[in-house]
Amino acid sequence: MSIFPAEIVAQDEDGPPTPLLTAARTARLISLAQSLLRMPTVNPPGNEAVAAAFLADRLRDVGLEARTVPCGDGRASCVARLRGSSSRTGLILTGHLDVVPTGSIPWRHPPLAGTVDGDRLHGRGSVDMKGAVAAMVDAAITLAEAGDSLRGDLILALTAGEEVDMRGAQSLASGGHLNGASAIIVGEPTGFDLAIAEKGSYRLDIAVHGRAAHASTPHLGANAIGAGADLVQRIEALVPSAIPHPLLGTPTLSVGVIRGGSAANVVPDWCEIEVDARTIRRHEIEGMLDLVRATAEDLAQARGVTFDLTYSGFPPVETAADAAIVIATAAAVRSVARRAPEILGARYATDAAILAPMLGLPFVICGPGDPALAHQRDESVPLGELAQASAVYEAIAREWLA
Ligand SMILES: [Zn+2]
C-alpha cells in the first residue's frame, strides 16, 4: 500500500507535489473499493443486500444514521444521513451497487478480485461504479470524523438495481428516505466532466399475432414474421426529426430483438420485436409511439395480422447549466483536479432519471474513471482518480452544506 500516497498527489504546478489524501485515508479508500469489488452483485440477479449491509455498518460506525432498504429477494440499497446542525437543505450523493455481467472471455485480472496492479484498480464495477461509491463513502466518513459542523444533511443513496430497472432508487425516493435535499450528485464515470442532461430511455415490446397454416398453403395463413419484418424495416425508416438538443443530439429508434415461429413447415402465428428508443425531450416518446402505431395499423390491414405494443422506460432529464449545483461541482473539480470540467450530455440513463423527477431536484453526473471502460472487459480505474473523487465529493459537500 505504501506506493499509493506518493502516487496520488495534487496537480499543483507552482511547487512540489503535495499528497491529495493522507496515507491512512488513501488506504481506507482503496480497501473500501476492493471490498465492494469482491462482493458479487452482478445484475441480474443483483444480490446487493450484502454490499448494502456492509456499507450501512461502516457508516453507522462513524456516527451516520444508516440503514438498508430492501427491494426484493437478496436485494437492498443503503441509505445514510450525516445530520447537519440546522434546517439548511441537504445534498444527496448517489451511486449504484449492482454491476453488469462479466462476460465469457477471461479478463487479464479476475473481474471480482479487486486487484491493484501498478496505479490502477481492476475489476467489474471499478469504473461503473463501485469506485465512486467507495469515494462517496470515504468522503462521508472523513466529514463525520472531522466533526466540523455542516448545516445541512449529507445523504448517501447507494442503490440496488440501477443497471436493470432502477428499483433501488424508486424505493428510496418513494419511501421518503431522501427527503430534505436540494441537489443530487450522481457518481457515474465522467472523468470529472459534468453531465447535466441524459436521454430518455425506453423499450418497446411489439407482439405480432398472425394465423397459422401448413407451410404448403401459406395463402391460408397470416405470416406474423413477415408482418414483423415489414414493421422492422419501416421502424428503421422512422428517423425522428426533432431539432437536435445541444447536449444530447438527436432521438433514436433501434430494433434489437426479433423472434417468432415454431417450425419451417408452419406459417408462424406469432412474432415478437423489441425496440430501443432514446429521446431528448419530455413527452417526445408519445409522438414516436403514435408513429409506430400508425405504421403497425397500416400493416395489420394489409397482412391480416394484429399488433400489440407496450413500452416502459424513463423520460429525459436535465439541469440548467447555470444551476448552483453545477457551479459548485465545477468549482470542486477545478480546486481538486486543477482543470476546468466540460459540460456534457449523457446518452445513457442513470438513477437521476428516477430521482430528479421524483424528488424535483437538479442533478449533476460527475465521477472518476473513463466512461468508455464501463461495461467492458478489463474495466479499471486509476487510483489517483479515486482519491480525486473522494476529495471532490468532500469539497462539494462542504460548499453545499456550509
Ligand atoms: Zn452505472
Residues whose N, C-alpha, C, O or C-beta is under 5 A from the ligand:
A	BS01	ZN	D128 M129 E188
